[in-house]
Structure formats: structure tokens, C-alpha cells
Amino acid sequence: MAAQLNPFRNAFRLPSKQRINWFPGHMTKGMRQIQQKLRNVDCIVEIHDARIPLAGRNSQFFDTITGSGVKPHILVLNKVDLLGAKQQKSVLQQLRRQQPELQHILFTNCKDQRNNGVLDILPLATRLVSESSRFNRTQAAEHNLMIIGVPNVGKSSVINVLRNVHLKKKSAARVGAEAGITRSVGERIKIQENPPVYMIDTPGILQPSIKDDEMGMKLALVGCLPDHIVGEDLIADYLLYWLNSHRKYDYVEMLKLSSGPSDDISAVLAEYAHREELFHKVKQYDGRVEVMTNLLAAARKFIHFFRSGQLGHMNLDEPSGFR
Ligand SMILES: Nc1nc2c(ncn2[C@@H]2O[C@H](COP(=O)(O)OP(=O)(O)OP(=O)(O)O)[C@@H](O)[C@H]2O)c(=O)[nH]1
């Protein structure tokens, strides 16, 4: 199909001097702890957000711990409920084209207890460990799986689902909607009795410096960085840019915009805030208090519509249909 001309922005630019970086001290510490524990690990389970299958995986870090090819490696694309079943095939094709060395890829959904794909992790890991040369661990009866990934992709949730299902035990790892809930490498958590299988939860670790601005914005949009690090206004602007450049205009109805798709985030948020009566009081320099539209609250709602799947299923790495 011939590409159409894009009536909107054809690139996203950060405000000058703004960089997207978040590498707090607990990530440096977590990295060190991971490397110390690696000797006793039989399989690496890397969790990533299915909405950004190509963007944001911490290649530098993963090369260090999986690059030798000695430990089996599984890539788990979690939150597949937000990607949608129909897009799985094209995501697999994209990944195999870009990284042919990735052999074991699973899709999971921790929010659905029935058919969530999480249950495929253990049989695959067990098979890969039994087929691998375990070197110093050949005598060890138990299997240790290390869960790694960038923040907020569902690492702790995967551990909890496995523990609930296999051991009928309650959650052991802390889960939260904000990035950076797990701050250090914890003790191993048992997830199966016979043969014994343990999982080691680790803090989410980003690249120390994100050089690709658009990759940084995708990570921010799916929530891998705390929102205040990037700013909700900028995240909302990137969302608007992405939706327009992919001809996904459901937001127009969702935000009840009277004049159709727009590339102007301030105008979009102002109209939505006005319609939804999102107002706040702002104190002026002369002491007067004025009631104004609350653009921040509108930006948060817009981002929430995306993150909760109300704007539809999305693969943020899907190529745009415009030239
Ligand atoms: N929609 C959806 N949300 C999920 C899924 N799995 C986890 N979540 C949510 O994603 C958020 C992050 O989950 P966690 O398990 O805390 O993620 P984490 O990778 O351990 O996070 P850090 O500790 O920050 O590294 C929580 O709000 C979870 O409820 C999923 O499959 N689908």
C-alpha cells in the first residue's frame, strides 16, 4: 500500500536541552548484586513490555549477563492484554528480523488468571536448563531463574502469578503501578516444590544514558520511568504525536474534540479540560486567585486512557503508515 503524506508532525523533538535519563543509585547497586548472584543462576528470564518489543531493552546490561550465551535466556513480553492478540505475529516477525539470536519468546498477561501465558515459563525454563551445560551447578537439584528487565514491566507480578499457581501461596514480591518499586535484589523466592525452582527478583534497570529520544519517550509513555522525571505534559504530547503519525484517531472521540484530530497538545488538553470541568485555582503575582483549566489533570487522563488500553491495542514500535 502506498504511504500517505502526513498532515501532522513527522518527527518528535524534545524541548532543547531536555534529555531523558533516569539511573538512580539503586540501579547501580542492583547491577552489582545481579553480577554477584549470576554464578548460581541457571536461566535468565528477561521481562519486557509487549507494547515496546524493540525499544528500551537494556542491551548494554543484557549483553554483559547473557552475551556469553552460557545461560539460557527467555524473553517474556508481558502486558500482552495491552498489545492485543492480533499483533503478536507481527511483533514476533519484527523481533526475529532485528534480533535473530532471540530464540525463546513468550507473551504473557499477569492480569488474566486463566489463559495468561505465564504458565509456559516454567516448562520452557526447565527444558532449557536440562539441555544446558550447568558447569559449577551440575550437582544442584534446584533450578534458579533470575528475572531481569527495565522498571515496571511486571517482573514481580510474574513471580507472584507463578507462586500463586504452582504453590497456591500468596504474593511474595511487591507490585506497584509506579516504576522503581523493587529496589534491590531480594532473596530467592520458591515457585515450585518438586523439583525445586526458585526465582530471584531484581530491580528494574535502564540504560545509564538513553541516547535515542524517541526510545526514551516510549519508555516514559508505558511507565518505565516515574512520570515526573519526564513530565506528564511532554508524555501527553508524545502520545498525541504517536497516535497521529499512526493514524489512530480514536482519541478524538474519547476526548470529545469538536474539530477532529489535532497536533497541538495545548489546544487538545485545554478543550478536554474545559469539557470535563477540570479546573484549578492559580494564585497570580498580584495576589488575585484565578480559576483556570487544569492542563496537567487533562494530560494525566489522556495518558491513563492509553495505559489502560482504552485507546485500543498498541505496538509503539509499529512503523508509521505516513511518509
Ligand atoms: N495490564 C497489565 N498490567 C500488568 C501486567 N503485569 C503487571 N502489570 C502491572 O504493571 C505494574 C508494574 O508491575 P510490577 O510487577 O511491580 O513490575 P516490576 O517490573 O516488578 O516493577 P519494578 O519493581 O519497578 O521494576 C503494576 O501496576 C502491575 O499491576 C499485565 O500483564 N497486564
The ligand as a Gaussian input file, in Angstrom:
#p B3LYP/6-31G(d) Opt

LIG

0 1
 N       -2.238000      -4.539000      32.002000
 C       -1.310000      -5.268000      32.634000
 N       -0.690000      -4.752000      33.716000
 C        0.246000      -5.510000      34.338000
 C        0.601000      -6.804000      33.875000
 N        1.586000      -7.282000      34.684000
 C        1.821000      -6.340000      35.609000
 N        1.035000      -5.264000      35.418000
 C        1.008000      -4.005000      36.195000
 O        2.236000      -3.320000      35.932000
 C        2.663000      -2.604000      37.089000
 C        4.105000      -2.984000      37.432000
 O        4.150000      -4.335000      37.873000
 P        5.365000      -4.893000      38.764000
 O        5.196000      -6.374000      38.850000
 O        5.501000      -4.107000      40.029000
 O        6.583000      -4.536000      37.787000
 P        8.158000      -4.641000      38.081000
 O        8.796000      -4.893000      36.763000
 O        8.425000      -5.635000      39.164000
 O        8.457000      -3.155000      38.562000
 P        9.801000      -2.502000      39.259000
 O        9.844000      -3.029000      40.652000
 O        9.512000      -1.047000      39.173000
 O       10.971000      -2.869000      38.429000
 C        1.659000      -2.949000      38.185000
 O        0.692000      -1.902000      38.243000
 C        1.015000      -4.240000      37.706000
 O       -0.298000      -4.422000      38.202000
 C       -0.085000      -7.329000      32.720000
 O        0.156000      -8.426000      32.222000
 N       -1.020000      -6.501000      32.138000

